[in-house]
Structure formats: structure tokens, C-alpha cells
Amino acid sequence: MSWRLTIFVLFFLSGALGLLYEITWMRQFRIIMGNTVHTSATVLTAFMGGLALGSFLAGRVVDRVRRPLRAYGVLELLVGAYALLLPVLMLPADPLYGWLYRHFADQAGVLSLGRFLLSSALLLPPATMMGATLPLLTRYLAEGLQWVGRDVGRLYGVNTIGAAMGAAAAGFAFVPLGGVQGTLWMGAGGSIAIGLLSLAIDRQRESPPLAGAEPDPSMAREPLQTAVVVGLAIAGAASMIYEVAWTRTLTQLIGSSVYAFTLMLVAFIAGLGLGAVVLAGFIDRRRNPVLLLGVLQVVVAVACLAIVPLFGIAPPLVVELVTSWAGTFATLHAVQFVTVFLLMLVPTFAMGGVFPTVARIYARDLKAIGRSVGEAYAANTIGSVIGSFVAGFVLIPWIGVRNSILLAVVLNALLGAVFWWVSGWGTTRRRALCIGVAGVALVGATAAMPGWDTYLLNSAPYLYAYRYKAKAVTRGVDLGQVMSKRRRLLYEEEGLTATVTVVESGGELYLKVNGKTDASSRGDLRSQSLLSHLPALLHPDPQQTLLIGLGSGISLGALEQHPVTSIECVEISPEVVHAARLFQEANGDALADERVRLIIGDGRNHTAHVAASFDVIISQPSNLWIAGMADLFTVEFFQACRSKLAPGGIMCSWIQAYSMTSADFRTIVRTFARVFPHVTLWESVPGGDYFLVGGEGPIHLSLANLLERAEMRELRSDLERIGVHTVEQILSSYVAADDALRGFAAAGRLNTDDNATLEFSAPHGQAAGLIAGPGLFGPHELDDIRTPTPTQFLTDVGDHVPEALVSTWKARSAARAVTAHLNAGRQSAALRAIESAARLNPLDMEVRRLFPELAATAGSALEQQGELQAAEALYSRSLTAQPDDVRLLLRRATIRQRRGLFEEADNDLRQALIVNPGSVGVRLQLASLAAQRGRTDEAETQYRTAAKDFQEDSRAFNEWGKYLLRGERWEEAIAVFARGLEYHPRSAQLANNLGVGWIQVGDLGAAASWFRRAVEEQPTYTRAWINLGDATARLGHLEAARQAYRQALMREPGNPRAQRGMQQL
């Protein structure tokens, strides 16, 4: 291997270790200062600021250094030594930041300054040394001024590709396998090895003649050279705007796991490095490098502009990708990486060529090559820091992600125009004409750029892919229609770290973060409420409480039903706080309670540094596979919680076990049980939601005491709202305690800040959950440790257990058997089990949850078989357990309407409307019932109300228009269908029915165009194909009619209308 190639290999490894350090140090600092965007920005600024400072300072002296390779080797040795020393230096950082937090938590400016000074003190030294390496090696390897672009480009590109590989290795291998500290030790060893090898090469080779030569101080910078460096800083800022904005959008498409973020980072950096290496060979052969610089900026602008509409149409493509490649974790992520890399390749490739091109222009003297490269690299890095800050803290919160990308496009386009103009290419008139035409084209393309569909982009295709695919196949529509189904959008905000939305559908509110549903006003109401009710009831006299995570505010509202004196609620996202205010009805206007102190920040960080102690600490993290959530399940976090408990205090942590592996569930239990001497496990939803409760001493449960406390009017009302009518139902959620749990979890690992076990293993569970893969946790795994009788944990019942508790305990046991039957595919056995449980206790909360689901499935099968009375009877039995289930009330009403039991049907529908005034299905069924009973005025009123109140649902217009068609009110029907299409332009049903309306008034041309629109939107729509055939046949377009009928017969070979149409042609 030649010495030059060896240097390139060493610099490749140096780049890899630089990203490895950045990633691991970022993890360490977030533990100390909180996992917030402010911490990330502070650490990134300190690190990249050090790189810029090192490059600039090195540039000032490097051209006078006689042995630059030796200096490089020494710097690598120092970086490795510092990496070994940094953990020791960070020891006082935690108490120091804790002191700052306790004294200045309410003064954001002071706290931010403290973060920056602390980060800078620790990270500036190694980052400065890293930043100095590029000017040193450029000075060492430069062979001539005519090859500056090649030499700088290759060095920069190789180092950048190394950085991409380092990020990939750290994210996919080193940290998951060796932990943070092990990764840092390996990195330090690598730096020391690079340093020693560099020194060895330096001893064997004489330094090149230029080393140590004095630059000519008389050579001043030309205005053009200064301009290109300023342009490089602006281009660096634009590049970081793209990276931040793309990352935000991609998290909505492929998720926000630690692996997803790693993929995005690697794809972006790899594109930069590849562009630098490939273009390096062309830069020096260009007569006009300034023109090349302008062309690169234009390429970046055009390519980034082209990506904008791709993001808009990407969600259905992601669904196809996931459903095609989700067989294994590795395959899915490999395909995701290739997709993201190809998406970014053209713009990042062009971005990668900018720096070496600027170096070629800026270098005026080979003897000052080190200084030129150092200054250019410093400018580029400073621009990147500014771009990252402005994108995250200013642009995205103010103008949104899409407009931030467009603004960066404008920056690149302007830079391209300026460089193109000053390049001297062609005549002045020619340049002006080209720039003018390009500018007009860019403005036109930007103005014509379609907007992003909020519903589509916030559909979380990576998570709900199979659900969307199944609905599209079942309904015979394309994915886009299913995914962009209109709901009532109540709130949307693109915040500092995430896009938060609140939508209303069917009378239920959903809080979504980056498209993933994090809370709802009904679906997970029970678990959100029990999370607070359980520890508040278990503690004998809770006064001071801490709630980590606000979400919808329902948990906070539940906690307020207890006689606590203060509640500290910590929420990391201000956008979630804004969204929670829309859940006032569900959470009882929880944020208005004067006992609440709301803190915007990191809950773990607050717990570690706050001076107060608490009787109850409640943690409600989101799904474990989301990056950062595992920090709330480490030994260190639980130790911090334990240290902040008052005497007799308890902690409750929510485990969302959906798509969680058995190993991860056991790891959580083992980690929790390692910290708390006494632990109990409670089950809210079998296989889904669990609560771990821990404390210093055993929890003494007294049935009499719990019954007395549950009699408080506000508390009883809130419990009944979530389907908990008796204390016995809460007690029936008890699973096991102490030794039994420790035995169960013995096979699990301990999750620590260093090994980050759960952060890297949880995404595997999420991926397995997509396909119901092996290894997922199931409630049956707890069967061996479940407490067989409540006498084992209640202190005051002895052998005489009240009958109410016995029946509830047995009913819960029977209900759990349902899940086992369902997992084994035994639907009939599951239905029998739930009916048995309902006979024991119809009000049991698991019975109330499961019975309607099973009844809906079995009842639908009975209806399809024509056994309407059997289906009605099943629905009635289920409604005794859950009388407010709107779906079953609507189904029973439909059957009763078909049977002519109009009064009974009307009663069901009125009850459903009381429960859920926001159900368009109930409103339309009431209209249909009124029409069937001859009450035209009432039917008309219901249809009008539905179309007015539920414009986001195409059914409102479709059913009203069909009602008008049946009444031969053709023009009114046409108007209703047309109005519906204004709100739902892709509705094939509305388009087809509008065509039917035009047929009735004799406009065959208009009818044919709308039938054609219907089949374009939904190619599987047989009726629309037949209608198109009929219309075109009557117009005399026989071949078109024949093709339409053929399409219909391809989908339904025996369709009599299509066959008759073909025969008549």
C-alpha cells in the first residue's frame, strides 16, 4: 500500500471515529442535561464550533509547520487520550448542571447559557483538535496548485464517507453491542492507533518540500475569493436546513426509532462524501470553477425542489415498501436505507462537490494551502451550525417544514445565479438571459408545487401499513384514499421536535405525534386514567405528586380527583401542551387546576435535579421503540425516582407492551425490581398496558380502606367514566409481586444508561409487531406467576372474601382466556368464554372491552348468513355489558329497521347519538329510518345536518344525494354530489353518482366524463365501468363502451348488466 493511500485510509478512519465520538458524547450529555432539542442544539453547536475553531486556528499556523503529518499524529493521540479522560471530566458536570437547574430552571436564558458553557468546556478541546486535521493533511498531501480541487476533494470526501460509516457502525453495532463506554474506549483506541501509525509514517518519510515553507504575505484576497467563502457558509446553512427538514419529514414516513435516525444521518453524509470524491477528479480540469460552483448550486436547488412533491406522495409508497419487505428487521431497514439514500443522492452529491470547488477557487498560493482550506472549512462549518439552529428553532416553527425546504431552495438558487453571473461565462446578455429564464422557471415551479396533504403525511405509514393495505384491498380503493381519509383537523403544529396534530373522528379525539396516535379520548381512556388512579389509591395519603408526561391530560385529570395538594407535571413538548387543551372535556380541564405546576422540559432531567420529594411519582412514556423513551426505563432513572420519594412514597411506571418482545418486557421488570425493594405488577389491558408500582416498603392493601376512599364523589364519577364501577375491578388487575416478578424477569437484562439495551432492542419488537412475528410478549407468559386469589395481597379479608370480589376475580380470569383463544384462532371458544365472563360480572372492565369486539365480528358473520335475529340477540347480550357501544347500537338499529321494528331502531339510534354526537353513521341511519317511515321533513333535516357537520366524510354527501335521486329530484342531487366532490375530489362513489344524476337529466357527455373519473380513481369499481359502458354506448362510442364492459367483466365475470350491454352492442 502506498504511503498516500495509507494516509487516506487513516483519514477515513479518523472521520469514522469523529462521528462515533459525536454520537456517544451526545448520548452522555442528554443524560446530564435532558433529552431536549435545546440540549442537542447546544452540544452540536459546541462540537461543530470546535471543528470550525480548530480548522481556522490550524489554518493560521499549518503552513509554517515543518512536519504536518507528525502534527496530525500528535493530535490524534491527544484526541484518543481525551476520549479516555472525558468520562472522568464529566463527573462534576452532573452536580454542576443540577445546581444550575435547581436555581435557574425558570430562567431559560441563564440555563441555556449554562448548558453551552458546560458543553463547550468539555467538547471544545477534542473538537478543536479534530477540526485541525484537514488543513494539516491538505498541507501534507498537496502536490500543486493545479490539483487543489482533487486533493482537497478526496481528503474531504474520504473523511466524510468515513463519518457515514462511523455513524452506521455506532448506531447498528458498537453501541448496541458494547455500550456507550465500550464504544468510546474502542474509539479512543482507534485514535491512538491512527496517531501512532501517522508518527511511524512520518519517521519513515521526509516531509514534502512545501512543508514549512513560508507563504507570501503580500498576496491579498481578491473580492471573488472572499465572496465564494461567504457563499460556502450560506450553502452550508442551506444544507443543514435541508437535513433538519428532511429528517423531520422522514420521521413521519419511516418512524423515529434510533435506527431510523441513524439511517437518515448515514444517507445524508454518505451522499456528501460520495459527491466530494467523485467530483474531485473533475474540478481542476474545469476552466471556470466559479461557473462550476454556480452549476452545483443550481443542481442542488432543482433536485431539492423536486424532492418536495415526492414527500407529498411518499406515504402510500412507504406502505407498499413496508408490506413487501417487513419479513425481517434487517431487510426492512436495508430497503429503507436504499430508498432514503436514493432520495437524497442527487442533491447531497452536488453539495459534496461545493467545498472542494471553493477550495480550488480560494487557494491563491500553494504555500498557503493549509490556511485557505482551514478558513474555507471553518466558514462551511459555521454556516452549518447557523443553518441547523435557524431550521430547528426559527424556520420550522414559524413557516413549517415544506416552506423551510423551499426557502433553502431559494438560497441555493440565488447563490447559483450570483456565481453564474460573476463567472464571466459567455456574454453579459447571454448570462442575463439564462439566469432570467432559470429564475422564471424556478419561480413558476415553486408556485405550481402542490401542497402536502396533512392527513396523508401524518398517517404514520411505517406503523399502520398493514392496516391501510387491508382496508384498501377490502374496499377496492387505492391506498391514498384510505390514508388521506378526511377527519376533522382541530390542531396542527410543526414544533421544535415533532409535528403534533389533533383530529376528531366519530366523536373521538386523537392526539398524534409525527402521525402516531399517542392518546385518544376513548380508546385508551382506561389506561390513561388508571395510571394515576392506581398509585393514588395505593398510597395511604398522597400529597406531593410528580407526573412525567402530559399527553392528552387525561392522566393529569385523573390524579386531580384525589385529595393531593400539589402536582408537578413535566412535558417535553410545548406543542403537546397546546394539543392537550383541546381534550378539556375528556381531562376535566386539567391544566386549569391551581394545584398543577406545569414544566416544559425533560421529565427524567427534572426528576434527577429537582430538590423536592414526592409521595407519588408517575411516569407515562410513549412507546419504547421511539428514540429516547428507553431513558425512562434505565436503572439510573429508577434510582433517581427512588431517591426523590418521600418516606412511604411509591412510583408507578406505564409499560406499553404492544409490539414488545418478551425479552424486553422481562428486561423492564428486572430493571425496575433491581432498584425498588418492593414491586407489584398490574394489568390494565392484557398484552397491552401494564403498570409497575414500586417503593421502599411493601404495599399494604386494605379492601375496606379502598372502598371508603373510592366513595369520594369526584373519584367515583371518574372511575365509572372509564368503566370501573367497583374497587374490586381495580384489584382484579393485580398480577404478581416481589419474588414472583423477580423470578419471572430473571432471564431479562438490566437496562442502563451505558448499555442502552432497550433503545436498540425495542425497534425489533415494533418491526415484529407489523407481521405478528415470533418473540412478541403475550399475557399468557404471566400465567405461571399470577396471584391465584386476592387473599394473598389484601390484609383485611382473611379467608372470607366478599362475593363481589370473588365474582369479579373469576370474571377477569375468564376474560383473559378470551385473549388466548383469539391468539389461537378459536373465535367460537373466545365468544363462549366472554359470555361466561359476562354472566359472572357484566360490568367487568375487560368484559366491557372484549365483548363488543367479539360480538361485532361474530354478529357480522351471522348477518351475512341471513341470521338477523341471532345477530340482534348477540348484540343485545353484548350491550348489557357495554350499553354505550355506538357500533353495536347502530348494527342492532339497522337490523331492527330491516325487520320493521322502527321504534326500537329509533331508540337505539337516539341512544347512540347521545353517546357520540359526532357519529356521521348514526346521523345518516336516522335519516334513512325517517325516510323509510315517510317522515320526509325529518329525513331532510338529518341529511342536511350531516352534510353541514361532517363535511370531512364523503358519506354525508353520498347518502343525501342518493336520497334525492330516489325522490327523482335530479338537479338537487347533482348539486349535492358536486358539492361533495369539492371536499372529496378523489371519491369514486360521488363521481359515479354524479354521473347517474347527469344521466337522469339527459346529459350523456357529462355523465360519461364523471363515470370515467370514477374508474380512474377506483379501477375496481365494477358498477362505474358498467355505467360508463351504458353512457358511451348511448353516445354511439361503441368501442369505448365495449372496453368499459370488458373491464367490468374482468372484475365480475358473471355480471348480468355487463353481459347484457356487450350483447346489445
C-alpha positions, 0 to 999 in steps of 0.5 A: 500500500502506498504511503498516500493511500495509507494516509487516506485510509487513516483519514477515513478512519479518523472521520469514522471515529469523529462521528462515533465520538459525536454520537456517544458524547451526545448520548452522555450529555442528554443524560446530564442535561435532558433529552431536549432539542435545546440540549442537542442544539447546544452540544452540536453547536459546541462540537461543530464550533470546535471543528470550525475553531480548530480548522481556522486556528490550524489554518493560521499556523499549518503552513509554517509547520515543518512536519504536518503529518507528525502534527496530525499524529500528535493530535490524534493521540491527544484526541484518543487520550481525551476520549479516555479522560472525558468520562472522568471530566464529566463527573462534576458536570452532573452536580454542576448542571443540577445546581444550575437547574435547581436555581435557574430552571425558570430562567431559560436564558441563564440555563441555556447559557449554562448548558453551552458553557458546560458543553463547550468546556468539555467538547471544545478541546477534542473538537478543536483538535479534530477540526485541525486535521484537514488543513494539516493533511491538505498541507501534507498531501498537496502536490500543486496548485493545479490539483487543489480541487482533487486533493482537497476533494478526496481528503474531504470526501474520504473523511466524510464517507468515513463519518457515514460509516462511523455513524452506521457502525455506532448506531447498528453495532458498537453501541448496541453491542458494547455500550456507550463506554465500550464504544468510546474506549474502542474509539479512543483506541482507534485514535491512538492507533491512527496517531501512532501509525501517522508518527511511524509514517512520518519517521519513515518519510521526509516531509514534502518540500512545501512543508514549512515553507513560508507563504507570501504575505503580500498576496491579498484576497481578491473580492471573488475569493472572499465572496465564494467563502461567504457563499460556502457558509450560506450553502452550508446553512442551506444544507443543514436546513435541508437535513433538519427538514428532511429528517423531520419529514422522514420521521413521519414516513419511516418512524423515529426509532434510533435506527431510523435516525441513524439511517437518515444521518448515514444517507445524508453524509454518505451522499456528501462524501460520495459527491466530494470524491467523485467530483474531485477528479473533475474540478481542476480540469474545469476552466471556470470553477466559479461557473462550476460552483454556480452549476452545483448550486443550481443542481442542488436547488432543482433536485431539492425542489423536486424532492418536495412533491415526492414527500407529498406522495411518499406515504402510500409508497412507504406502505407498499415498501413496508408490506413487501419487505417487513419479513425481517428487521434487517431487510426492512431497514436495508430497503429503507436505507436504499430508498432514503439514500436514493432520495437524497443522492442527487442533491447531497452529491452536488453539495459534496462537490461545493467545498472542494470547488471553493477550495480550488477557487480560494487557494491563491498560493500553494504555500498557503494551502493549509490556511485557505482550506482551514478558513474555507472549512471553518466558514462551511462549518459555521454556516452549518451550525447557523443553518441547523439552529435557524431550521430547528428553532426559527424556520420550522416553527414559524413557516413549517417544514415544506416552506423551510425546504423551499426557502433553502431552495431559494438560497441555493438558487440565488447563490447559483445565479450570483456565481453564474453571473460573476463567472464571466461565462459567455456574454453579459446578455447571454448570462442575463438571459439564462439566469432570467429564464432559470429564475422564471422557471424556478419561480413558476415551479415553486408556485405550481408545487402542490401542497402536502396533504396533512392527513396523508403525511401524518398517517404514520405509514411505517406503523399502520401499513398493514392496516391501510393495505387491508382496508384498501384491498377490502374496499377496492380503493387505492391506498391514498384514499384510505390514508388521506381519509378526511377527519376533522383537523382541530390542531396542527403544529410543526414544533421544535421536535415533532409535528403534533396534530389533533383530529376528531373522528366519530366523536373521538379525539386523537392526539398524534405525534409525527402521525402516531396516535399517542392518546385518544379520548376513548380508546385508551381512556382506561389506561390513561386514567388508571395510571394515576388512579392506581398509585393514588389509591395505593398510597395511604395519603398522597400529597406531593405528586410528580407526573412525567408526561402530559399527553392528552391530560387525561392522566393529569385529570385523573390524579386531580380527583384525589385529595393531593395538594400539589402536582408537578407535571413535566412535558417535553413538548410545548406543542403537546401542551397546546394539543392537550387543551383541546381534550378539556372535556375528556381531562376535566380541564386539567391544566386549569387546576391551581394545584398543577405546576406545569414544566416544559422540559425533560421529565427524567432531567427534572426528576434527577435535579429537582430538590423536592420529594414526592409521595407519588411519582408517575411516569407515562412514556410513549412507546419504547421503540421511539428514540429516547423513551428507553431513558425512562426505563434505565436503572439510573432513572429508577434510582433517581425516582427512588431517591426523590420519594418521600418516606412511604412514597411509591412510583408507578411506571406505564409499560406499553407492551404492544409490539414488545418482545418478551425479552424486553418486557422481562428486561423492564421488570428486572430493571425496575425490581433491581432498584425498588425493594418492593414491586407489584405488577398490574394489568390494565389491558392484557398484552397491552398496558401494564403498570409497575408500582414500586417503593421502599416498603411493601404495599399494604392493601386494605379492601375496606380502606379502598372502598371508603376512599373510592366513595369520594364523589369526584373519584367515583364519577371518574372511575365509572367514566372509564368503566370501573364501577367497583374497587374490586375491578381495580384489584382484579388487575393485580398480577404478581409481586416481589419474588414472583416478578423477580423470578419471572424477569430473571432471564431479562437484562438490566437496562442502563444508561451505558448499555442502552439495551432497550433503545436498540432492542425495542425497534425489533419488537415494533418491526415484529409487531407489523407481521405478528412475528415470533418473540412478541410478549403475550399475557399468557407468559404471566400465567405461571406467576399470577396471584391465584386469589386476592387473599394473598395481597389484601390484609383485611379479608382473611379467608372470607372474601366478599362475593363481589370480589370473588365474582369479579376475580373469576370474571377477569380470569375468564376474560383473559382466556378470551385473549388466548383463544383469539391468539389461537384462532378459536373465535367460537371458544373466545365468544363462549368464554366472554359470555361466561365472563359476562354472566359472572360480572357484566360490568367487568372492565375487560368484559366491557372491552372484549365483548363488543369486539367479539360480538361485532365480528361474530354478529357480522358473520351471522348477518351475512348468513341471513341470521338477523335475529341471532345477530340482534340477540348477540348484540343485545347480550353484548350491550348489557355489558357495554350499553354505550357501544355506538357500533353495536347500537347502530348494527342492532338499529339497522337490523331492527329497521330491516325487520320493521321494528322502527321504534326500537331502531329509533331508540337505539339510534337516539341512544347512540347519538347521545353517546357520540354526537359526532357519529356521521353513521348514526346521523345518516341511519336516522335519516334513512329510518325517517325516510323509510317511515315517510317522515320526509321533513325529518329525513331532510333535516338529518341529511342536511345536518350531516352534510353541514357537520361532517363535511370531512366524510364523503358519506354525508354527501353520498347518502343525501344525494342518493336520497334525492335521486330516489325522490327523482329530484335530479338537479338537487342531487347533482348539486349535492354530489358536486358539492361533495366532490369539492371536499372529496375530489378523489371519491369514486362513489360521488363521481359515479353518482354524479354521473347517474344524476347527469344521466337522469337529466339527459346529459350523456357527455357529462355523465360519461366524463364523471363515470370515467373519473370514477374508474380512474380513481377506483379501477375496481369499481365494477358498477362505474365501468358498467355505467360508463359502458351504458353512457358511451354506448348511448353516445354511439362510442361503441368501442369505448363502451365495449372496453368499459364492459370488458373491464367490468367483466374482468372484475365480475365475470358473471355480471348480468348488466355487463353481459347484457350491454356487450350483447346489445352492442 
